[in-house]
């Protein structure tokens, strides 16, 4: 993997190493995850309506952002510079978006299709992946779902899984560990209730997506590129989902 992770400029070191450990980051994230769950169940209940379910998920991930940014500001005030800023924002947005569209196709062809086929052959049953959104969403719910998938989720997930977790693992244990560890965590957090085989397919696909986004971050050295890739990946997935 070292060849894939090497930058085109010869692998120059990061401008600034992060000051947090992965264990601290995971502990804060778990606290944010629990707080988000408590807040969303307090407002929406355990069995929300389809539209409220989408708002339920968005509330949780907005809570992640609030908790993580507060922690970074208080405990690690140099975090913005440590994560890296783009020198060519428009180029990062363009290249990131193109990468995300390609990554969507690669994950579908190299992970979703073969894993679904293998699990189906082993079980002799059709493998269906769980829908991340409730069926029969009204127009308001669809609009909220689009905002969640294209703004809230990419922002919250890139901040933690690439900016915080990948960097902590990468800086202390090397880029390969950073890619593997952050991708595994990214896959686990995308558990969606459904059949066991469908869950395996979704988590495997999400972990593969996490590998691609971590490599993109390693090569571009700023969060804007993987953020744009994440948005493009989700946008293509939304088009497919809404047309089905």
C-alpha positions as CSV (number, residue, x, y, z in Angstrom):
1,X,0.0,0.0,0.0
2,X,3.0,2.3,0.5
3,X,3.2,2.9,-3.3
4,X,-0.4,3.9,-3.4
5,X,-0.1,6.2,-0.5
6,X,3.1,8.0,-1.8
7,X,2.5,11.6,-2.9
8,X,3.4,12.7,-6.4
9,X,5.9,15.2,-4.8
10,X,7.9,12.4,-3.3
11,X,6.1,12.0,0.0
12,X,7.0,15.2,1.7
13,X,6.0,15.1,5.5
14,X,2.8,16.7,6.8
15,X,3.3,20.3,7.7
16,X,2.2,19.7,11.3
17,X,1.6,16.5,13.3
18,X,-1.6,16.2,15.2
19,X,-1.5,16.4,19.0
20,X,-4.2,13.9,19.9
21,X,-4.0,10.1,20.2
22,X,-6.4,7.8,18.4
23,X,-7.7,6.4,21.7
24,X,-8.6,9.9,22.9
25,X,-10.3,10.6,19.6
26,X,-12.4,7.4,19.8
27,X,-13.4,8.1,23.4
28,X,-14.6,11.6,22.5
29,X,-16.4,10.2,19.4
30,X,-18.2,7.5,21.5
31,X,-19.3,10.2,23.9
32,X,-20.6,12.3,21.0
33,X,-22.3,9.3,19.5
34,X,-24.1,8.6,22.8
35,X,-25.0,12.2,23.3
36,X,-26.4,12.4,19.7
37,X,-28.5,9.3,20.4
38,X,-29.9,10.7,23.6
39,X,-30.7,14.0,22.0
40,X,-32.4,12.5,19.0
41,X,-34.5,10.1,21.0
42,X,-35.5,12.9,23.4
43,X,-36.8,15.0,20.5
44,X,-38.1,12.3,18.1
45,X,-38.8,9.2,20.2
46,X,-37.7,5.6,19.6
47,X,-39.9,5.1,16.5
48,X,-40.1,8.4,14.6
49,X,-42.1,9.0,11.4
50,X,-40.2,8.6,8.1
51,X,-39.4,12.3,7.8
52,X,-38.5,12.6,11.5
53,X,-36.2,9.6,11.0
54,X,-34.1,11.5,8.6
55,X,-34.0,14.5,10.9
56,X,-33.2,12.1,13.7
57,X,-30.0,10.9,11.9
58,X,-29.0,14.5,11.0
59,X,-29.4,15.6,14.6
60,X,-27.0,12.9,15.7
61,X,-24.3,13.8,13.2
62,X,-24.6,17.5,13.9
63,X,-24.1,16.6,17.5
64,X,-20.9,14.8,16.5
65,X,-19.6,17.9,14.8
66,X,-20.4,20.2,17.8
67,X,-18.8,17.9,20.3
68,X,-15.7,17.1,18.2
69,X,-15.0,20.8,17.3
70,X,-15.5,21.9,20.9
71,X,-13.0,19.2,22.1
72,X,-10.5,20.2,19.4
73,X,-10.8,23.9,20.2
74,X,-10.4,23.3,24.0
75,X,-7.8,20.5,24.0
76,X,-6.0,20.9,20.7
77,X,-6.2,24.6,19.5
78,X,-3.9,24.1,16.5
79,X,-6.2,21.5,15.0
80,X,-7.2,23.5,11.9
81,X,-3.6,23.9,10.7
82,X,-2.8,20.3,11.7
83,X,-5.5,18.9,9.4
84,X,-4.2,20.9,6.5
85,X,-5.7,23.5,4.3
86,X,-6.0,23.5,0.5
87,X,-3.7,25.8,-1.5
88,X,-5.9,25.4,-4.6
89,X,-9.5,25.0,-3.3
90,X,-11.2,24.8,-6.7
91,X,-8.8,22.2,-8.0
92,X,-9.3,20.2,-4.8
93,X,-13.1,20.4,-5.2
94,X,-12.9,19.4,-8.9
95,X,-10.4,16.6,-8.5
96,X,-12.1,15.3,-5.3
97,X,-15.5,15.2,-7.0
98,X,-14.2,13.3,-10.0
99,X,-12.4,10.9,-7.6
100,X,-15.7,10.3,-5.7
101,X,-17.6,9.4,-8.8
102,X,-14.9,7.0,-9.9
103,X,-14.7,5.5,-6.3
104,X,-18.5,4.9,-6.4
105,X,-18.2,2.8,-9.5
106,X,-15.1,1.0,-8.2
107,X,-16.8,0.1,-4.9
108,X,-19.9,-1.1,-6.7
109,X,-18.0,-3.3,-9.2
110,X,-15.2,-4.5,-7.0
111,X,-17.0,-4.9,-3.6
112,X,-20.8,-4.8,-3.8
113,X,-21.4,-7.1,-6.7
114,X,-18.8,-9.8,-5.9
115,X,-19.6,-9.8,-2.2
116,X,-23.3,-10.0,-2.8
117,X,-22.8,-12.8,-5.3
118,X,-20.5,-14.7,-3.0
119,X,-22.9,-14.4,0.0
120,X,-25.8,-15.4,-2.2
121,X,-24.0,-18.4,-3.5
122,X,-23.1,-19.5,0.0
123,X,-26.6,-19.0,1.4
124,X,-28.6,-19.8,-1.8
125,X,-30.7,-16.7,-1.1
126,X,-31.0,-13.4,-2.7
127,X,-28.9,-10.7,-1.0
128,X,-30.7,-7.4,-0.5
129,X,-29.0,-4.4,1.0
130,X,-30.9,-2.4,3.6
131,X,-32.3,1.0,2.6
132,X,-30.6,3.8,4.6
133,X,-33.8,5.9,4.4
134,X,-37.4,4.8,5.1
135,X,-39.5,3.9,2.2
136,X,-42.4,6.2,1.0
137,X,-40.7,9.4,2.2
138,X,-42.8,12.5,1.5
139,X,-41.2,15.4,-0.4
140,X,-40.1,17.1,2.8
141,X,-38.3,13.9,3.9
142,X,-36.6,13.5,0.5
143,X,-35.4,17.1,0.8
144,X,-34.0,16.5,4.3
145,X,-32.4,13.3,3.1
146,X,-30.6,15.0,0.3
147,X,-29.3,17.7,2.7
148,X,-28.2,15.0,5.1
149,X,-26.4,12.9,2.5
150,X,-24.7,15.8,0.7
151,X,-23.9,18.2,3.6
152,X,-24.3,16.9,7.2
153,X,-23.0,13.3,6.8
154,X,-19.9,14.2,4.6
155,X,-18.9,17.1,7.0
156,X,-19.3,15.0,10.2
157,X,-17.7,11.9,8.8
158,X,-14.8,13.5,7.1
159,X,-14.0,15.5,10.2
160,X,-13.8,12.4,12.4
161,X,-12.8,9.4,10.2
162,X,-10.3,11.2,8.0
163,X,-9.3,14.4,9.8
164,X,-9.2,13.1,13.3
165,X,-8.9,9.3,13.4
166,X,-6.9,8.7,10.3
167,X,-4.4,11.4,11.1
168,X,-3.9,10.1,14.7
169,X,-3.3,6.6,13.5
170,X,-1.2,7.7,10.6
171,X,1.0,10.0,12.5
172,X,1.7,7.5,15.3
173,X,1.6,4.2,13.5
174,X,2.1,4.9,9.8
175,X,-0.2,5.5,6.8
176,X,-1.2,1.9,6.2
177,X,-2.5,1.5,9.8
178,X,-4.2,4.9,9.4
179,X,-6.0,3.7,6.2
180,X,-7.0,0.3,7.6
181,X,-8.1,1.5,11.1
182,X,-10.1,4.5,9.9
183,X,-11.8,2.5,7.1
184,X,-12.7,-0.3,9.5
185,X,-14.3,2.2,11.9
186,X,-16.0,3.9,9.0
187,X,-17.6,0.6,8.0
188,X,-18.7,-0.3,11.5
189,X,-20.5,3.0,12.1
190,X,-22.6,2.6,9.0
191,X,-24.5,-0.4,10.4
192,X,-28.1,-0.3,9.1
193,X,-30.7,-2.7,10.4
194,X,-31.6,-5.4,7.9
195,X,-30.6,-9.0,6.9
196,X,-27.3,-10.2,8.1
197,X,-25.9,-10.6,4.6
198,X,-27.2,-7.2,3.5
199,X,-25.5,-5.6,6.5
200,X,-22.2,-7.3,5.6
201,X,-22.4,-5.9,2.0
202,X,-23.1,-2.4,3.2
203,X,-20.4,-2.4,5.8
204,X,-17.8,-3.9,3.4
205,X,-18.7,-1.3,0.7
206,X,-18.5,1.5,3.2
207,X,-15.1,0.3,4.5
208,X,-13.9,0.2,0.9
209,X,-15.1,3.7,0.4
210,X,-13.2,4.7,3.6
211,X,-10.0,3.2,2.2
212,X,-10.4,5.3,-0.9
213,X,-11.1,8.5,1.0
214,X,-8.2,8.0,3.3
215,X,-5.8,7.5,0.4
216,X,-7.2,10.6,-1.2
217,X,-6.5,12.6,2.0
218,X,-3.0,11.1,2.3
219,X,-2.2,12.2,-1.2
220,X,-3.9,15.6,-1.2
221,X,-3.0,16.6,2.4
222,X,-6.2,18.5,2.9
223,X,-9.8,17.6,3.9
224,X,-11.5,19.5,1.1
225,X,-10.6,16.8,-1.5
226,X,-12.0,13.8,0.4
227,X,-15.0,15.9,1.4
228,X,-15.8,16.7,-2.2
229,X,-15.2,13.0,-3.0
230,X,-17.6,12.0,-0.3
231,X,-20.3,14.4,-1.5
232,X,-19.9,13.2,-5.1
233,X,-20.0,9.5,-4.0
234,X,-23.2,10.1,-2.0
235,X,-24.8,12.2,-4.8
236,X,-24.4,9.3,-7.3
237,X,-25.7,6.9,-4.7
238,X,-28.8,9.2,-4.1
239,X,-29.6,9.3,-7.8
240,X,-29.5,5.5,-8.0
241,X,-31.6,5.2,-4.8
242,X,-34.2,7.7,-5.8
243,X,-34.7,6.2,-9.2
244,X,-35.2,2.7,-7.8
